[in-house]
């Protein structure tokens, strides 16, 4: 076809002269039209030449007597209108060997010619003018699976004859699997070589690539599911990808191994399709974040029944069973795709929206292949395996979208973290401010309570004692005695003010007990109560100022209660430190508590004693009987 090589150069000249203005532009336009007409004429001539280079084929077919026949019968040939040919239409139920004879006229001077055989089903051998040029490995069961393998030969002139040439094709096949011969073309090598390359890409290369991608995707999503078990959709997608990988291997398998028959291989292939369709349905539900236990259980049960039926069916009935369950699996896939598309259209927030367009492609190719399988469409090319790219691409894009969203969140993490930290700081500051206010209020209340308690135990006790003295012998009190009472009240008030107002440091307990002992002894004896003291081990004992005050107030309150309530004639006070324990006891011989008397609410004095004992970390003790009452305090001083 040398005349076609001039077309690009003419095109380049036209493009170069296309920008001339005015008259030159009109001349260029006329030149362009002339050259376009010449190019069309050349193209028509080339088409005519190509049509002449593709000789017409006269096709005939005949059945062989047995599987092992190596020569075609002499008679019984039937004309075949056109290829592809499915002999089930001519010889219903025939399983065995058929011979196809193709004849064409070769010019007086043979030249290199291309021969393209798109496919034959299931296995076969090819002879040109009595010379074998191709033979499959197994022409009897288990048959070589050559149904999806295009073949191309470059026929050298010595193989061709001037005049009539004969091509014999021996085909071994089973009627139920569309046995027969695909299109055969004889013509220019360059054209047929290009056609063969396209056929090989569609029938083999894309299938192999699809299986490789399915394997990689299956492994990826299986690993993803193992790392994130709660993402069950990934696990189901990995399972269905693996099942699809095994099912799609049917497109490139050249042998039914490990099975001994083509029927057993087809039973396995249909079983894989059934299980895949069920896994596909469950995956779609999980991906839509839905669960339908009844539907899922029914699908799994139907798949199990189908698999058992395929493997238990008699060999003669297997083709019918296979056809039924293939339709069930194919229709299930189409229904799942359709339902997923409807769901994505009705629910805008569904994750299925990103996958629905790719499932539409899968649904269309599935419908096409189902029509091919039922022979509604006269072809043996299946596109479902190749369309799996679309679904895999959809899952990849979906995962990429999620990854981009996560990446954006990571990029904005610092900003979000700073905002959250600032919000937490503000909340913490508000909480601390509230807590500080509460602690301040509590401290003020505690100070008021302590002050009231100190006034009650100290100044209150002194006032009670002074009032008792005035009530008993008011006429015998002289001015110096009254002055001494007022001075004692002043000294006690000063102790309260000094203790609550400032802290001048720690003092030995003995130094603080001595003046209190002197005042209380005078007060008790002025009211007719003999007071005896036992003080030991206090010279080296130093307590905190607040603890000193609590301890002295405890002692003062205990003795005030004796003066106020006991009616005693004698009181013994013991204040001893030994072995890390400080023991304080006040015993009197007063009336005590009447056991028969009904219980009454505890007074302020006892409550004050208990409170101070608790603040000192000690144990409060009290026991009372007629003629003997004891109030005590035991506290550790090693931990003070």
C-alpha positions in Angstrom: 0.0 0.0 0.0 2.6 2.6 -1.0 0.0 5.1 -2.1 -1.0 5.7 1.4 2.4 6.9 2.5 1.8 10.2 0.5 -1.2 11.2 2.6 0.7 12.6 5.7 3.0 14.7 3.5 0.0 16.2 1.6 -1.6 17.0 5.0 1.5 18.7 6.2 1.6 21.0 3.1 -2.0 21.9 3.5 -1.4 22.9 7.1 1.6 25.0 6.2 -0.3 27.0 3.6 -3.5 27.4 5.5 -2.8 30.8 6.9 -2.3 32.9 3.7 -4.7 36.0 3.7 -6.7 37.4 0.8 -6.3 35.9 -2.7 -3.6 33.7 -1.5 -6.1 32.3 1.1 -8.6 31.5 -1.7 -5.9 29.8 -3.8 -4.9 27.9 -0.7 -8.5 26.8 -0.1 -8.9 25.6 -3.7 -5.6 23.7 -3.4 -6.9 22.2 -0.2 -10.1 21.0 -1.9 -8.2 19.5 -4.8 -5.8 17.7 -2.5 -8.7 16.5 -0.3 -10.4 15.0 -3.4 -7.2 13.3 -4.4 -6.8 11.9 -0.9 -10.4 10.6 -0.9 -9.7 9.0 -4.3 -6.6 7.4 -3.0 -8.4 6.1 0.0 -11.2 4.6 -2.1 -8.6 3.0 -4.3 -6.8 1.6 -1.2 -10.1 0.3 0.1 -10.7 -1.4 -3.2 -7.2 -2.9 -3.2 -7.7 -4.1 0.4 -11.0 -5.6 -0.5 -9.3 -7.5 -3.3 -6.6 -8.6 -0.9 -9.2 -10.4 1.3 -10.4 -13.3 -0.8 -13.8 -14.8 -0.3 -13.9 -18.1 1.7 -16.1 -21.1 0.8 -16.8 -22.9 4.1 -18.1 -26.5 4.6 -18.4 -28.7 7.7 -18.7 -32.4 8.4 -18.9 -34.6 11.5 -16.2 -37.2 12.2 -17.1 -40.7 13.2 -15.0 -40.7 16.4 -12.8 -38.7 18.7 -9.6 -40.2 17.3 -10.2 -39.6 13.6 -7.2 -38.0 12.0 -8.7 -37.5 8.5 -11.9 -35.9 7.5 -14.7 -38.0 5.8 -14.9 -38.0 2.0 -18.5 -37.1 1.9 -21.2 -35.6 4.1 -19.9 -32.0 3.9 -22.5 -29.3 4.6 -22.1 -25.7 3.6 -21.6 -23.1 6.4 -23.1 -19.7 5.6 -20.7 -17.7 7.7 -18.4 -17.8 10.7 -18.5 -18.0 13.7 -20.3 -21.3 13.6 -21.9 -23.1 16.6 -22.5 -26.7 15.6 -25.2 -27.1 18.2 -27.5 -25.3 15.8 -26.7 -27.9 13.1 -26.0 -31.1 15.0 -28.0 -30.8 18.2 -26.4 -32.6 21.2 -23.3 -33.7 19.2 -20.1 -34.2 21.2 -17.0 -35.2 19.4 -15.0 -34.0 16.4 -16.0 -31.8 13.5 -14.0 -30.8 10.4 -14.2 -27.4 8.8 -13.0 -26.9 5.2 -12.3 -23.4 4.0 -11.3 -22.7 0.4 -10.1 -19.6 -1.5 -8.5 -18.6 -4.7 -4.9 -17.5 -4.7 -3.4 -15.3 -7.5 -1.0 -16.7 -10.1 2.0 -15.5 -8.2 1.6 -16.4 -4.5 2.9 -13.9 -2.0 3.1 -13.7 1.8 -0.4 -13.9 3.2 -1.8 -13.6 6.7 -4.1 -16.1 8.3 -6.1 -15.1 11.4 -8.2 -17.6 13.4 -10.1 -15.7 16.1 -10.9 -18.8 18.2 -12.0 -22.4 18.1 -14.0 -24.2 20.8 -12.7 -26.2 22.5 -9.5 -27.8 21.0 -8.3 -28.3 17.5 -5.7 -28.7 14.8 -5.1 -26.6 11.6 -3.8 -27.9 8.2 -3.0 -25.8 5.1 -3.0 -27.7 1.8 -2.4 -30.9 3.7 0.5 -29.5 5.8 -0.2 -29.2 9.6 0.5 -25.7 10.9 -1.0 -25.9 14.4 -2.2 -28.5 17.0 -3.5 -28.2 20.5 -2.0 -30.4 23.2 -5.1 -32.5 23.9 -7.8 -33.2 21.4 -9.7 -35.6 23.7 -10.9 -35.2 27.3 -9.4 -33.4 29.2 -9.7 -31.0 26.2 -7.3 -28.2 25.7 -9.2 -25.0 26.4 -8.5 -22.9 23.3 -11.8 -21.1 23.2 -10.3 -17.7 24.1 -7.0 -17.9 22.3 -6.6 -16.0 18.9 -4.1 -17.4 16.4 -2.2 -15.7 13.6 0.1 -17.2 11.0 2.2 -15.6 8.3 1.9 -18.0 5.4 5.0 -18.2 3.2 4.6 -18.6 -0.6 5.8 -22.2 -0.6 2.8 -23.2 1.5 0.3 -21.6 -0.9 -0.8 -22.9 -4.3 -1.8 -21.0 -7.4 -5.5 -21.3 -7.6 -7.5 -23.1 -5.0 -6.1 -23.4 -1.5 -7.7 -25.5 1.3 -7.6 -24.9 5.0 -8.8 -27.8 7.2 -9.6 -27.1 10.9 -10.2 -30.1 13.2 -12.4 -29.0 16.2 -13.0 -31.2 19.3 -15.8 -30.0 21.5 -19.0 -30.4 23.4 -22.3 -29.0 22.1 -23.4 -27.6 25.4 -20.3 -25.4 25.6 -20.9 -23.8 22.2 -18.5 -26.0 20.2 -17.5 -24.7 16.8 -15.3 -22.4 14.9 -14.8 -18.7 15.2 -14.1 -16.2 12.4 -11.3 -17.0 10.0 -9.7 -14.3 7.8 -7.1 -14.6 5.0 -5.5 -11.4 3.8 -2.7 -8.8 4.0 -0.3 -9.6 6.8 0.0 -6.0 8.1 -3.8 -5.7 8.6 -4.3 -9.1 10.1 -1.3 -8.7 12.4 -2.8 -5.5 13.8 -6.2 -7.2 14.2 -4.5 -10.1 15.9 -2.8 -7.8 18.3 -6.1 -6.2 19.2 -7.7 -9.6 19.7 -4.9 -10.8 21.9 -5.1 -7.7 24.1 -8.8 -8.1 24.6 -8.9 -11.9 25.0 -5.7 -12.5 26.9 -3.6 -9.6 28.0 -6.4 -7.6 29.6 -7.7 -10.8 31.3 -4.3 -11.5 32.7 -3.9 -7.9 33.9 -7.3 -8.0 35.5 -6.5 -11.2 37.4 -3.2 -9.7 38.6 -4.9 -6.6 39.8 -7.6 -8.6 41.5 -4.9 -10.6 43.4 -3.1 -7.4 44.5 -6.3 -5.7 45.6 -7.5 -8.8 47.4 -4.3 -9.0 49.4 -4.4 -5.3 50.1 -8.0 -5.3 51.4 -7.4 -8.5 53.3 -4.5 -6.8 55.1 -6.6 -3.7 55.7 -9.4 -5.9 57.2 -6.9 -7.7 59.5 -5.7 -4.4 60.8 -9.2 -3.0 61.2 -11.5 -5.9 62.0 -14.5 -3.6 62.5 -14.4 -2.6 58.8 -16.1 -5.8 57.7 -16.8 -4.4 54.2 -13.1 -4.7 53.5 -13.0 -8.3 54.5 -16.0 -9.1 52.3 -14.4 -7.2 49.4 -11.1 -9.2 49.8 -13.1 -12.4 49.8 -15.1 -11.5 46.7 -11.9 -10.3 45.0 -10.3 -13.7 45.6 -13.3 -15.6 44.4 -13.4 -13.4 41.3 -9.7 -14.1 40.7 -10.5 -17.8 40.7 -13.6 -17.4 38.6 -11.8 -15.1 36.1 -9.0 -17.6 35.6 -11.5 -19.5 33.4 -10.8 -16.8 30.7 -7.1 -17.8 30.4 -6.9 -21.4 31.5 -5.7 -23.7 28.7 -6.4 -26.9 30.6 -9.2 -28.2 33.0 -6.6 -29.4 35.4 -6.9 -30.7 38.1 -10.2 -32.2 36.7 -10.4 -34.9 34.1 -13.3 -33.4 32.2 -14.5 -30.1 30.9 -17.8 -30.6 32.7 -16.1 -30.8 36.1 -14.2 -27.6 35.4 -17.4 -25.8 34.4 -19.1 -27.1 37.7 -16.3 -25.5 39.6 -16.5 -22.3 37.6 -20.2 -22.0 38.2 -19.8 -22.7 41.9 -17.3 -19.9 42.2 -19.7 -17.6 40.4 -22.5 -18.4 42.9 -20.4 -17.9 46.0 -18.9 -14.7 44.5 -22.4 -13.3 43.8 -23.4 -14.0 47.5 -20.2 -12.3 48.8 -20.8 -9.4 46.5 -24.3 -8.9 47.9 -23.0 -9.0 51.5 -20.2 -6.6 50.6 -22.7 -4.1 49.1 -24.7 -4.2 52.3 -21.7 -3.7 54.6 -20.4 -0.9 52.4 -23.8 0.8 52.7 -23.5 0.2 56.5 -26.5 -2.0 56.4 -27.3 -5.5 57.8 -30.1 -7.8 56.6 -29.6 -11.1 58.4 -32.5 -12.8 56.7 -31.5 -11.8 53.2 -27.8 -12.6 53.9 -28.8 -16.0 55.3 -31.1 -16.8 52.4 -28.3 -15.9 49.9 -25.7 -18.1 51.6 -28.2 -20.9 51.7 -29.1 -20.6 48.0 -25.4 -20.5 47.1 -24.8 -23.7 49.2 -27.7 -25.4 47.6 -26.4 -24.4 44.1 -22.9 -25.7 44.8 -24.2 -29.1 46.1 -26.6 -29.4 43.1 -23.8 -28.7 40.6 -21.5 -31.4 42.1 -24.2 -34.0 42.7 -25.9 -33.7 39.3 -25.6 -36.5 36.8 -23.1 -35.8 34.0 -25.9 -35.8 31.4 -28.0 -33.2 33.4 -25.0 -31.0 34.4 -25.3 -28.6 31.4 -28.9 -27.7 32.3 -28.0 -27.3 36.0 -25.0 -25.2 35.0 -27.1 -23.0 32.8 -29.7 -22.4 35.6 -27.2 -21.6 38.3 -25.1 -19.4 36.0 -28.3 -17.4 35.3 -29.0 -17.2 39.1 -25.4 -15.9 39.8 -25.4 -13.5 36.9 -28.9 -12.1 37.8 -27.8 -11.7 41.4 -24.9 -9.6 40.4 -27.1 -7.4 38.2 -29.7 -7.0 41.0 -27.0 -6.1 43.5 -25.6 -3.5 41.2 -29.0 -2.0 40.5 -30.0 -1.9 44.2 -26.7 -0.2 45.0 -27.2 2.4 42.4 -30.8 3.1 43.6 -29.5 3.3 47.2 -26.8 5.8 46.2 -29.3 7.9 44.4 -31.8 8.0 47.3 -29.2 8.5 50.1 -26.9 11.4 49.4 -24.7 10.8 52.4 -24.2 7.1 51.6 -20.6 6.0 50.9 -22.0 4.0 48.0 -22.4 7.2 45.9 -18.7 7.1 45.1 -18.9 3.5 44.0 -22.2 3.5 42.2 -20.9 4.7 38.7 -18.4 1.9 38.6 -21.0 -0.6 39.7 -23.2 0.6 36.8 -20.3 -0.4 34.4 -20.1 -3.8 36.1 -23.9 -4.2 35.8 -23.9 -3.4 32.0 -21.0 -5.8 31.2 -22.7 -8.5 33.4 -25.9 -8.1 31.4 -23.9 -8.3 28.1 -22.1 -11.4 29.2 -25.3 -13.0 30.3 -26.8 -12.5 26.9 -23.6 -13.9 25.3 -23.9 -17.0 27.6 -27.5 -17.5 26.6 -26.5 -17.0 22.9 -28.9 -14.0 22.5 -25.7 -12.2 21.4 -23.7 -14.1 18.8 -20.3 -13.8 20.3 -17.9 -15.6 22.7 -16.2 -12.5 24.0 -16.9 -11.7 27.7 -16.2 -8.3 29.2 -17.1 -8.9 32.9 -13.5 -9.8 33.9 -12.2 -6.7 32.3 -14.9 -4.5 33.9 -13.6 -5.6 37.2 -11.1 -2.8 36.7 -13.9 -0.3 37.0 -15.0 -1.7 40.4 -11.4 -1.9 41.6 -10.8 1.7 40.4 -13.9 2.8 42.3 -12.7 1.2 45.6 -9.3 2.8 45.0 -10.8 6.2 44.5 -13.0 5.8 47.5 -10.0 4.8 49.7 -8.0 7.7 48.2 -10.8 10.1 49.1 -10.8 8.8 52.6 -7.0 9.1 52.7 -7.2 12.7 51.5 -9.7 13.6 54.1 -7.6 12.0 56.8 -4.5 13.8 55.5 -6.4 17.1 55.6 -7.4 16.4 59.2 -3.7 15.6 60.0 -2.6 18.9 58.4 -5.2 20.8 60.4 -4.4 18.8 63.6 -2.1 21.5 65.1 -4.7 24.2 64.6 -7.4 22.0 66.1 -5.1 21.0 68.9 -4.3 24.6 69.8 -7.9 25.5 69.8 -8.8 22.6 72.0 -5.9 23.3 74.3 -6.9 26.9 74.6 -10.5 25.9 75.3 -9.3 23.4 77.9 -7.1 26.1 79.5 -10.0 28.5 79.6 -12.3 25.8 81.1 -9.6 24.9 83.6 -9.0 28.5 84.6 -12.7 29.0 85.2 -12.8 25.8 87.3 -9.8 26.9 89.3 -11.3 30.3 89.8 -14.5 28.7 91.1 -12.5 26.3 93.3 -10.4 29.1 94.7 -13.6 31.1 95.5 -15.1 28.1 97.2 -11.9 27.4 99.2 -11.7 31.0 100.2 -15.3 30.9 101.4 -14.7 27.6 103.1 -11.6 29.0 104.8 -13.5 32.0 106.0 -16.3 29.8 107.4 -13.7 27.6 109.0 -12.0 30.6 110.6 -15.4 31.8 111.9 -16.1 28.3 113.3 -12.7 28.0 114.9 -13.0 31.5 116.4 -16.4 30.7 117.8 -15.1 27.4 119.2 -12.1 29.2 120.7 -14.4 31.8 122.2 -16.6 29.1 123.6 -13.8 26.9 125.0 -11.6 29.7 126.2 -13.2 33.0 126.9 -16.6 31.3 127.4 -15.1 28.9 130.0 -13.4 31.8 131.9 -16.7 33.7 131.9 -18.6 30.7 133.2 -16.1 30.2 135.9 -16.2 33.9 136.9 -20.0 33.9 136.9 -20.0 30.8 139.1 -17.7 32.4 141.6 -19.8 35.6 141.7 -22.9 33.5 142.2 -21.5 31.5 145.1 -19.8 34.2 147.2 -20.5 37.6 145.7 -20.2 39.4 149.1 -16.7 38.0 149.8 -15.1 39.2 146.5 -12.8 42.1 146.9 -11.8 44.6 144.2 -8.4 42.9 143.6 -10.1 39.6 143.1 -12.5 41.1 140.5 -9.6 42.7 138.8 -7.8 39.3 138.7 -10.8 37.8 137.0 -10.9 40.6 134.4 -7.1 40.1 133.8 -7.6 36.4 133.2 -10.4 37.2 130.7 -8.1 39.7 129.0 -5.2 37.1 128.9 -7.5 34.5 127.3 -8.8 37.0 124.7 -5.2 38.0 123.9 -4.3 34.3 123.4 -7.1 34.0 120.9 -6.1 37.1 119.0 -2.5 36.2 118.9 -3.1 32.6 117.7 -5.6 33.6 115.0 -3.8 36.8 113.9 -0.2 35.8 113.5 2.3 33.0 113.9 5.4 33.7 115.9 6.8 30.2 115.5 6.6 26.9 117.4 6.6 26.8 121.3 7.3 24.0 123.7 4.0 22.6 125.0 5.1 22.8 128.6 5.6 26.6 128.4 2.0 27.0 127.1 0.4 24.6 129.6 1.9 26.3 132.7 -0.1 29.6 132.6 -3.3 27.8 131.6 -2.8 25.4 134.5 -2.4 28.3 136.9 -5.5 30.1 135.8 -7.7 27.0 135.7 -6.5 25.8 139.1 -7.4 29.1 140.7 -10.8 29.1 139.0 -11.6 25.5 140.1 -10.4 25.9 143.7 -12.3 29.2 144.0 -15.4 27.2 143.3 -14.6 24.5 145.8 -13.1 21.9 143.5 -9.7 20.5 144.4 -7.4 20.2 141.3 -4.4 17.9 141.0 -2.0 17.9 138.0 0.4 15.3 136.5 2.5 16.8 133.7 5.4 14.7 132.3 7.6 14.7 129.2 6.4 18.0 127.7 9.6 20.0 127.9 11.0 18.6 124.6 7.6 18.4 122.9 6.9 21.1 120.3 3.7 21.3 118.3 2.5 23.6 115.6 0.7 26.8 116.9 -2.7 25.6 115.7 -2.2 22.2 117.3 -1.1 23.9 120.6 -4.2 26.0 120.6 -6.5 23.0 119.9 -4.8 20.9 122.6 -5.1 23.7 125.2 -8.7 24.4 124.2 -9.5 20.7 124.6 -8.1 20.7 128.1 -9.8 24.0 128.9 -13.2 22.8 127.6 -12.9 19.5 129.6 -12.3 21.4 132.9 -15.0 23.9 132.1 -17.5 21.1 131.7 -16.4 19.7 135.2 -17.0 23.2 136.7 -20.3 23.7 134.9 -22.0 20.3 135.1 -20.3 17.7 137.3 -20.8 19.0 140.9 -17.5 17.3 141.7 -15.3 18.0 144.7 -12.1 16.8 143.1 -10.6 16.7 139.6 -7.3 15.0 138.4 -5.6 16.2 135.2 -2.9 14.0 133.5 -0.9 15.2 130.5 1.9 12.7 129.7 4.0 12.1 126.5 5.7 8.7 126.2 6.6 6.3 123.3 5.4 8.9 120.7 1.9 9.1 122.2 0.5 12.1 124.1 -2.2 11.1 126.6 -4.5 13.7 128.2 -7.1 12.7 130.8 -9.5 14.6 133.0 -11.1 12.6 135.9 -13.7 14.0 138.3 -15.8 12.5 141.2 -19.0 14.3 140.2 -22.5 13.0 139.5 -21.7 11.7 136.0 -24.4 10.6 133.6 -27.5 8.8 134.8 -27.8 5.5 132.9 -31.6 5.5 133.3 -31.9 9.0 131.9 -33.3 9.3 128.4 -30.8 10.2 125.7 -30.5 13.9 124.9 -28.7 15.8 122.1 -25.0 16.2 122.6 -24.0 19.7 123.9 -21.7 22.2 122.3 -18.9 21.3 124.7 -18.8 17.6 123.7 -19.1 18.5 120.0 -16.2 20.9 120.4 -14.1 18.2 122.1 -14.7 15.7 119.3 -14.0 18.3 116.6 -10.7 19.3 118.2 -9.7 15.6 118.7 -10.3 14.9 115.0 -8.3 18.0 113.9 -5.4 16.8 116.1 -5.6 13.3 114.5 -6.2 11.7 117.9 -8.8 9.4 119.5 -11.5 11.0 121.7 -12.4 8.9 124.8 -15.2 9.4 127.3 -16.6 7.3 130.1 -19.1 8.3 132.8 -20.7 6.7 135.9 -22.0 8.2 139.2 -18.9 9.3 141.1 -16.4 8.8 138.2 -16.2 10.6 134.8 -13.2 10.4 132.5 -12.6 12.4 129.3 -9.4 11.5 127.4 -7.4 12.2 124.2 -4.8 10.0 122.7 -2.8 11.5 119.8 0.5 10.6 118.0 3.1 13.2 118.3 5.8 11.5 116.2 3.9 12.5 112.9 3.1 16.0 114.0 
